[in-house]
């Protein structure tokens, strides 16, 4: 199943559709050419099942398409970028 992404500019968040009834929520602050990612949330019943990686891959693909960078304020996002160097070019300098 493809995992779609919803950009909710009004609420400053992305939502990643994980399964029929669940979304991951990524909150951000828009700083122009950089999105400061402040928090991420996976529904409790899906935690520990690999959905964090799904969320990050969908999010980072979208960030790359938009041609912007991210400031990983959220510890999970910072950790993911450290462990997945192929996305390091998206980290704001």
Secondary structure, 3 states (H helix, E strand, C coil): CCCCEEEECCCCEEEEEEECCEEEEEEEEECCCEEEEEEEECCHHHCCCCHHHHHHHHHHHHHHHHCCEEEECCHHHHHHHHHCHHHHHHECC
